[in-house]
């Protein structure tokens, strides 16, 4: 096969793959963009950092993140609405945890890229 024919084949494969990705996965691409956007906030990254270690109360999150309770509650609400975190009641306390373990993996990737060891 000539080099130009190989390029044409490769280009055609790329176009077909991209068409499949953009046409068939457009809803998933939008969902991914929304998910990344919701965690792309310094306060929410702090919250994920703490929650990557386990389940914590609002009071503990307030202590570890340094965020005021009102601010923390707003960010937890956004994270919960986007299914990034889960909450459960234990007596008078609301306990929060990461809703999907893949968010912890993503957080660790971000931490590895941008934070000093």
N, CA and C atoms as a LAMMPS dump frame, in Angstrom:
ITEM: TIMESTEP
0
ITEM: NUMBER OF ATOMS
351
ITEM: BOX BOUNDS ff ff ff
-5.0000000000000000e+02 5.0000000000000000e+02
-5.0000000000000000e+02 5.0000000000000000e+02
-5.0000000000000000e+02 5.0000000000000000e+02
ITEM: ATOMS id mol type element x y z
1 1 1 N 0.85 -1.167 0
2 1 2 C 0 0 0
3 1 3 C 0.899 1.235 0
4 2 1 N 0.576 2.198 -0.825
5 2 2 C 1.358 3.42 -0.925
6 2 3 C 1.144 4.261 0.327
7 3 1 N 2.141 5.135 0.612
8 3 2 C 2.072 5.959 1.819
9 3 3 C 0.833 6.85 1.825
10 4 1 N 0.479 7.429 0.668
11 4 2 C -0.702 8.302 0.625
12 4 3 C -1.977 7.504 0.879
13 5 1 N -2.016 6.266 0.425
14 5 2 C -3.183 5.423 0.693
15 5 3 C -3.263 5.084 2.186
16 6 1 N -2.08 4.858 2.821
17 6 2 C -2.06 4.607 4.258
18 6 3 C -2.581 5.808 5.012
19 7 1 N -2.134 7.023 4.605
20 7 2 C -2.606 8.241 5.263
21 7 3 C -4.1 8.395 5.091
22 8 1 N -4.596 8.124 3.854
23 8 2 C -6.024 8.238 3.608
24 8 3 C -6.807 7.28 4.504
25 9 1 N -6.284 6.053 4.646
26 9 2 C -6.942 5.062 5.487
27 9 3 C -6.931 5.524 6.944
28 10 1 N -5.794 5.998 7.406
29 10 2 C -5.686 6.472 8.777
30 10 3 C -6.597 7.667 9.001
31 11 1 N -6.584 8.614 8.087
32 11 2 C -7.456 9.78 8.196
33 11 3 C -8.919 9.374 8.22
34 12 1 N -9.277 8.439 7.369
35 12 2 C -10.654 7.958 7.317
36 12 3 C -11.023 7.296 8.649
37 13 1 N -10.102 6.491 9.196
38 13 2 C -10.347 5.85 10.481
39 13 3 C -10.548 6.886 11.58
40 14 1 N -9.711 7.916 11.557
41 14 2 C -9.821 8.979 12.561
42 14 3 C -11.16 9.685 12.429
43 15 1 N -11.538 10.018 11.205
44 15 2 C -12.822 10.699 10.992
45 15 3 C -13.986 9.831 11.45
46 16 1 N -13.933 8.531 11.14
47 16 2 C -15.004 7.637 11.566
48 16 3 C -15.072 7.534 13.086
49 17 1 N -13.9 7.418 13.715
50 17 2 C -13.867 7.319 15.175
51 17 3 C -14.395 8.588 15.828
52 18 1 N -13.983 9.745 15.313
53 18 2 C -14.447 11.008 15.874
54 18 3 C -15.945 11.205 15.634
55 19 1 N -16.407 10.831 14.459
56 19 2 C -17.84 10.942 14.173
57 19 3 C -18.63 10.071 15.144
58 20 1 N -18.145 8.866 15.382
59 20 2 C -18.808 7.963 16.33
60 20 3 C -18.798 8.577 17.73
61 21 1 N -17.656 9.092 18.137
62 21 2 C -17.53 9.683 19.47
63 21 3 C -18.453 10.88 19.625
64 22 1 N -18.415 11.793 18.681
65 22 2 C -19.185 13.023 18.802
66 22 3 C -20.678 12.798 18.589
67 23 1 N -21.047 11.89 17.713
68 23 2 C -22.466 11.647 17.458
69 23 3 C -23.097 10.77 18.534
70 24 1 N -22.46 9.64 18.818
71 24 2 C -23.048 8.662 19.727
72 24 3 C -22.82 8.994 21.201
73 25 1 N -21.83 9.792 21.496
74 25 2 C -21.465 10.047 22.884
75 25 3 C -21.699 11.495 23.32
76 26 1 N -22.414 12.265 22.526
77 26 2 C -22.552 13.69 22.843
78 26 3 C -23.166 13.912 24.224
79 27 1 N -24.123 13.094 24.617
80 27 2 C -24.704 13.22 25.956
81 27 3 C -23.681 12.941 27.04
82 28 1 N -22.845 11.946 26.812
83 28 2 C -21.804 11.612 27.788
84 28 3 C -20.731 12.698 27.846
85 29 1 N -20.425 13.295 26.71
86 29 2 C -19.443 14.387 26.688
87 29 3 C -19.969 15.56 27.503
88 30 1 N -21.249 15.878 27.339
89 30 2 C -21.86 16.962 28.12
90 30 3 C -21.844 16.638 29.616
91 31 1 N -22.164 15.4 29.948
92 31 2 C -22.171 14.972 31.343
93 31 3 C -20.761 15.061 31.942
94 32 1 N -19.758 14.646 31.175
95 32 2 C -18.365 14.725 31.644
96 32 3 C -17.959 16.176 31.87
97 33 1 N -18.334 17.058 30.959
98 33 2 C -17.981 18.471 31.094
99 33 3 C -18.631 19.061 32.349
100 34 1 N -19.895 18.721 32.608
101 34 2 C -20.572 19.204 33.815
102 34 3 C -19.903 18.66 35.071
103 35 1 N -19.52 17.375 35.045
104 35 2 C -18.855 16.772 36.196
105 35 3 C -17.512 17.412 36.485
106 36 1 N -16.753 17.685 35.433
107 36 2 C -15.446 18.326 35.627
108 36 3 C -15.606 19.761 36.096
109 37 1 N -16.616 20.422 35.569
110 37 2 C -16.857 21.817 35.95
111 37 3 C -17.215 21.922 37.435
112 38 1 N -18 20.984 37.928
113 38 2 C -18.44 21.053 39.319
114 38 3 C -17.275 20.835 40.289
115 39 1 N -16.283 20.046 39.912
116 39 2 C -15.152 19.853 40.824
117 39 3 C -14.036 20.858 40.574
118 40 1 N -14.17 21.678 39.54
119 40 2 C -13.131 22.659 39.196
120 40 3 C -13.303 23.94 40.006
121 41 1 N -13.34 23.793 41.305
122 41 2 C -13.461 24.928 42.215
123 41 3 C -12.56 24.637 43.409
124 42 1 N -11.753 25.604 43.841
125 42 2 C -10.811 25.34 44.944
126 42 3 C -11.464 24.766 46.205
127 43 1 N -12.608 25.299 46.592
128 43 2 C -13.272 24.804 47.809
129 43 3 C -13.725 23.361 47.618
130 44 1 N -14.233 23.046 46.447
131 44 2 C -14.718 21.684 46.199
132 44 3 C -13.558 20.703 46.114
133 45 1 N -12.426 21.15 45.595
134 45 2 C -11.247 20.29 45.587
135 45 3 C -10.772 20.016 47.015
136 46 1 N -10.848 21.021 47.883
137 46 2 C -10.496 20.809 49.291
138 46 3 C -11.426 19.763 49.915
139 47 1 N -12.709 19.896 49.626
140 47 2 C -13.686 18.946 50.172
141 47 3 C -13.381 17.535 49.674
142 48 1 N -13.109 17.398 48.38
143 48 2 C -12.769 16.078 47.827
144 48 3 C -11.495 15.526 48.44
145 49 1 N -10.548 16.405 48.715
146 49 2 C -9.299 15.975 49.352
147 49 3 C -9.6 15.305 50.686
148 50 1 N -10.424 15.94 51.499
149 50 2 C -10.77 15.376 52.801
150 50 3 C -11.584 14.101 52.621
151 51 1 N -12.594 14.151 51.756
152 51 2 C -13.475 12.994 51.59
153 51 3 C -12.778 11.813 50.919
154 52 1 N -11.648 12.059 50.266
155 52 2 C -10.899 10.945 49.678
156 52 3 C -10.334 10.044 50.775
157 53 1 N -10.318 10.547 52.013
158 53 2 C -9.814 9.773 53.16
159 53 3 C -10.929 8.998 53.863
160 54 1 N -12.193 9.339 53.578
161 54 2 C -13.296 8.63 54.214
162 54 3 C -14.517 9.507 54.389
163 55 1 N -15.385 9.086 55.277
164 55 2 C -16.655 9.766 55.537
165 55 3 C -16.473 10.746 56.696
166 56 1 N -17.007 11.965 56.526
167 56 2 C -16.835 12.997 57.549
168 56 3 C -18.113 13.804 57.741
169 57 1 N -18.254 14.327 58.944
170 57 2 C -19.374 15.214 59.261
171 57 3 C -19.071 16.612 58.728
172 58 1 N -20.107 17.434 58.689
173 58 2 C -19.936 18.825 58.271
174 58 3 C -18.948 19.523 59.208
175 59 1 N -19.051 19.23 60.487
176 59 2 C -18.163 19.866 61.46
177 59 3 C -16.699 19.498 61.193
178 60 1 N -16.448 18.238 60.897
179 60 2 C -15.078 17.81 60.591
180 60 3 C -14.601 18.438 59.284
181 61 1 N -15.475 18.475 58.282
182 61 2 C -15.11 19.093 57.003
183 61 3 C -14.791 20.574 57.194
184 62 1 N -15.567 21.225 58.035
185 62 2 C -15.334 22.642 58.326
186 62 3 C -13.94 22.822 58.941
187 63 1 N -13.615 21.962 59.892
188 63 2 C -12.311 22.025 60.566
189 63 3 C -11.167 21.757 59.582
190 64 1 N -11.282 20.711 58.774
191 64 2 C -10.189 20.307 57.89
192 64 3 C -10.013 21.208 56.674
193 65 1 N -11.119 21.741 56.163
194 65 2 C -11.014 22.581 54.953
195 65 3 C -10.796 24.049 55.276
196 66 1 N -11.197 24.472 56.477
197 66 2 C -11.099 25.885 56.823
198 66 3 C -12.217 26.72 56.22
199 67 1 N -13.219 26.062 55.664
200 67 2 C -14.357 26.769 55.073
201 67 3 C -15.419 27.027 56.137
202 68 1 N -16.052 28.195 56.075
203 68 2 C -17.165 28.506 56.974
204 68 3 C -18.314 27.549 56.673
205 69 1 N -19.107 27.246 57.696
206 69 2 C -20.164 26.254 57.523
207 69 3 C -21.141 26.621 56.408
208 70 1 N -21.519 27.888 56.299
209 70 2 C -22.466 28.3 55.247
210 70 3 C -21.877 28.044 53.86
211 71 1 N -20.619 28.401 53.684
212 71 2 C -19.943 28.177 52.391
213 71 3 C -19.805 26.69 52.122
214 72 1 N -19.394 25.951 53.128
215 72 2 C -19.228 24.508 53.007
216 72 3 C -20.547 23.842 52.616
217 73 1 N -21.627 24.242 53.261
218 73 2 C -22.937 23.664 52.959
219 73 3 C -23.35 23.921 51.514
220 74 1 N -23.074 25.122 51.019
221 74 2 C -23.403 25.433 49.623
222 74 3 C -22.636 24.523 48.675
223 75 1 N -21.344 24.349 48.927
224 75 2 C -20.526 23.507 48.047
225 75 3 C -20.911 22.037 48.159
226 76 1 N -21.222 21.591 49.355
227 76 2 C -21.675 20.207 49.517
228 76 3 C -22.978 19.969 48.772
229 77 1 N -23.857 20.958 48.795
230 77 2 C -25.122 20.846 48.075
231 77 3 C -24.892 20.696 46.565
232 78 1 N -23.984 21.495 46.021
233 78 2 C -23.66 21.406 44.587
234 78 3 C -23.064 20.035 44.279
235 79 1 N -22.121 19.584 45.104
236 79 2 C -21.49 18.278 44.882
237 79 3 C -22.503 17.144 44.998
238 80 1 N -23.426 17.279 45.925
239 80 2 C -24.456 16.254 46.1
240 80 3 C -25.422 16.24 44.915
241 81 1 N -25.812 17.419 44.439
242 81 2 C -26.721 17.509 43.283
243 81 3 C -26.125 16.868 42.033
244 82 1 N -24.809 16.878 41.921
245 82 2 C -24.13 16.307 40.748
246 82 3 C -23.634 14.881 41.002
247 83 1 N -24.11 14.289 42.118
248 83 2 C -23.772 12.907 42.479
249 83 3 C -22.284 12.676 42.692
250 84 1 N -21.57 13.729 43.095
251 84 2 C -20.149 13.578 43.418
252 84 3 C -20.014 13.075 44.854
253 85 1 N -20.878 13.562 45.751
254 85 2 C -20.854 13.105 47.141
255 85 3 C -22.22 12.561 47.54
256 86 1 N -22.191 11.708 48.538
257 86 2 C -23.396 11.167 49.166
258 86 3 C -23.465 11.705 50.585
259 87 1 N -24.661 11.724 51.133
260 87 2 C -24.803 12.076 52.539
261 87 3 C -25.752 11.09 53.193
262 88 1 N -25.557 10.964 54.495
263 88 2 C -26.478 10.145 55.294
264 88 3 C -26.558 10.757 56.684
265 89 1 N -27.666 10.517 57.327
266 89 2 C -27.881 11.038 58.679
267 89 3 C -27.443 9.989 59.689
268 90 1 N -26.797 10.466 60.731
269 90 2 C -26.446 9.625 61.873
270 90 3 C -26.767 10.44 63.118
271 91 1 N -27.969 10.241 63.632
272 91 2 C -28.429 11.059 64.756
273 91 3 C -28.599 12.501 64.308
274 92 1 N -27.893 13.408 64.971
275 92 2 C -27.968 14.831 64.629
276 92 3 C -26.954 15.243 63.562
277 93 1 N -26.164 14.315 63.104
278 93 2 C -25.08 14.653 62.181
279 93 3 C -25.379 14.197 60.753
280 94 1 N -24.956 15.019 59.806
281 94 2 C -24.946 14.628 58.398
282 94 3 C -23.527 14.206 58.074
283 95 1 N -23.383 13.008 57.546
284 95 2 C -22.072 12.489 57.173
285 95 3 C -21.967 12.451 55.657
286 96 1 N -20.83 12.869 55.141
287 96 2 C -20.607 12.948 53.701
288 96 3 C -19.484 12.013 53.284
289 97 1 N -19.644 11.454 52.089
290 97 2 C -18.623 10.592 51.5
291 97 3 C -18.647 10.784 49.988
292 98 1 N -17.608 10.335 49.333
293 98 2 C -17.551 10.427 47.872
294 98 3 C -18.537 9.423 47.296
295 99 1 N -19.365 9.883 46.359
296 99 2 C -20.418 9.051 45.792
297 99 3 C -19.936 8.017 44.799
298 100 1 N -18.852 8.294 44.133
299 100 2 C -18.321 7.393 43.116
300 100 3 C -16.812 7.299 43.32
301 101 1 N -16.287 6.106 43.58
302 101 2 C -14.85 5.958 43.837
303 101 3 C -13.972 6.475 42.692
304 102 1 N -14.522 6.571 41.504
305 102 2 C -13.729 7.088 40.384
306 102 3 C -13.404 8.568 40.57
307 103 1 N -14.216 9.292 41.344
308 103 2 C -13.887 10.685 41.643
309 103 3 C -12.647 10.759 42.525
310 104 1 N -12.46 9.764 43.392
311 104 2 C -11.243 9.73 44.208
312 104 3 C -10.036 9.493 43.303
313 105 1 N -10.166 8.579 42.352
314 105 2 C -9.083 8.331 41.395
315 105 3 C -8.769 9.599 40.611
316 106 1 N -9.809 10.283 40.157
317 106 2 C -9.624 11.531 39.414
318 106 3 C -8.947 12.574 40.294
319 107 1 N -9.378 12.678 41.552
320 107 2 C -8.758 13.621 42.479
321 107 3 C -7.272 13.31 42.641
322 108 1 N -6.924 12.032 42.777
323 108 2 C -5.516 11.657 42.937
324 108 3 C -4.706 11.986 41.687
325 109 1 N -5.306 11.847 40.511
326 109 2 C -4.621 12.255 39.276
327 109 3 C -4.359 13.758 39.282
328 110 1 N -5.369 14.528 39.648
329 110 2 C -5.226 15.986 39.709
330 110 3 C -4.163 16.355 40.735
331 111 1 N -4.221 15.723 41.889
332 111 2 C -3.239 15.987 42.944
333 111 3 C -1.82 15.668 42.454
334 112 1 N -1.666 14.542 41.763
335 112 2 C -0.359 14.163 41.234
336 112 3 C 0.167 15.135 40.197
337 113 1 N -0.726 15.729 39.436
338 113 2 C -0.323 16.671 38.382
339 113 3 C 0.027 18.043 38.934
340 114 1 N -0.685 18.492 39.963
341 114 2 C -0.585 19.883 40.37
342 114 3 C -0.047 20.139 41.778
343 115 1 N 0.082 19.104 42.587
344 115 2 C 0.504 19.314 43.967
345 115 3 C 1.88 18.694 44.203
346 116 1 N 2.661 19.365 45.021
347 116 2 C 3.983 18.856 45.38
348 116 3 C 3.801 17.68 46.345
349 117 1 N 4.662 16.662 46.229
350 117 2 C 4.557 15.514 47.139
351 117 3 C 4.89 15.891 48.577
